[in-house]
Amino acid sequence: MANQLPKKLENNMGKTESDLTFVLDRIFEGVCRPFKVRVEQVLQSQPSLIIAYKLSNTLEFYGYTISDLLGGDTSLSNTLWVLKDAAQKSFFDMLKGRGEKLLRYPPLVAVDLSPPQAVREGVSVLLEIIETHNGMMVPVSGKKPDFGPVLSALLDPIIQMCEQAAEAHKAKGAGHVSRRRMSSESAQTNKSSVDALLSHSSSALSSQNRETASKIFLINCLCAIQQPLYGHEIAAEYEQKLAAMIENHTRALVEKEVDAILKRCGLSQRMYHFGNAFNKEANKIPLSEIEATSPASLSECLRGFFGLILGSETSLPEFEQVQVPKLRSEACINVARMLAEAYELIYFAIMDPKNGYPDPKSLARHPPDQIRTILGI
């Protein structure tokens, strides 16, 4: 009998709680319809992105809270979740519309290759949304919503817009390149065979310049998006994605510039032979007996190379229009390093007796260490 009393009391309390929940549900049921109408009016009035995001988060918070208090099947709880979904859909629809507009009208690339206004505006909106996200209320039974979809919906179209603008800029041929300081002496002398070698194929260089400008513009845009994300934990994964994109574009920029310099000297198309000279499985024809790497042919190329590297004023790219100083410095260093590595490969191939050069030291006059010192690496 004594054991039955607590059980009976417990049953009565459970019934009382259930009855109370039922009564509260009926009370709040009358609020649901006008509340729903009011929220829908706000959403139909085309609120700002920030208002839509705050509304979605607030409705989600109270959706969890009311579900914990009254249960998930109550009228108010269901209404809150329906409105939360509507607010969230409205928010992402606005982001989608914003992105589609950006992609329909990509901006022109500025003369200084700086990021367009749309990039700065997008980042400003994102930082405000991040601040809202960090300050939002979190219920005991819930958690903050995943921020990844917001980042992608806002930033992906901006990046695509920048890529479209870069491609259009390259196609139009309105490139603006990093300035190159050419040797004043070579401009004053009559064109020798070396001068002709360095100045041939101006259309190819123009194409190279257009591609360089487009890549620098894209790097500047990505950096302008990435830098404000530093220190924001919710954006760490996206920031790393941007860092990888910047690294890839910078590497491609450096490789293109190095290849362009070697092409100007006539060495680019010959690098295959020098690399092959150290391949143990390749047929070993002495390089001196191959027309492309014969002493006479190679002499002209190396004179051109030394003219670029050792001239009174260097003609190596300086990437002045890359707006992040650290990135600009690294790109210059990597160009110098790749050129030094290319020359080192050529030098040791020439010095190898198996390649049959009669006077290798007169052909490769400068040891690799000297070239590295001159290039500052």
Protein Blocks (a to p, Z undefined) as FASTA:
>chain_A
ZZmmmmmmmmmmmmmmmmmmmmmmmmmmmmmmmmmmmmmmmmmnopafklmmmmmmmmmm
mmmmmmmmnopkbmklmmmmmmmmmmmmmmmmmmmmmmmmmmmmccdddfklpacfklmm
mmmmmmmmmmmmmmpccdfklccddfklmmmmmmmmmmmmmmmmmmmmmmnopaccdddd
ddfklmmpccdfklmmmmgokllmmmmmmmmmmmmmmmmmmmmmmmmmgopaklmmmmmm
mmmmmmmmmmmmmmmmmmmmmmmnopmmmmmmmmmmmmmkbccddfklpmklgmklmmmm
mmmmmmmmmmmbdcbdehlmpmblklmmmmmmmmmmmmmmmmmmmmmmmmpmklopablm
lmmmpcfklmmmmnoZZ
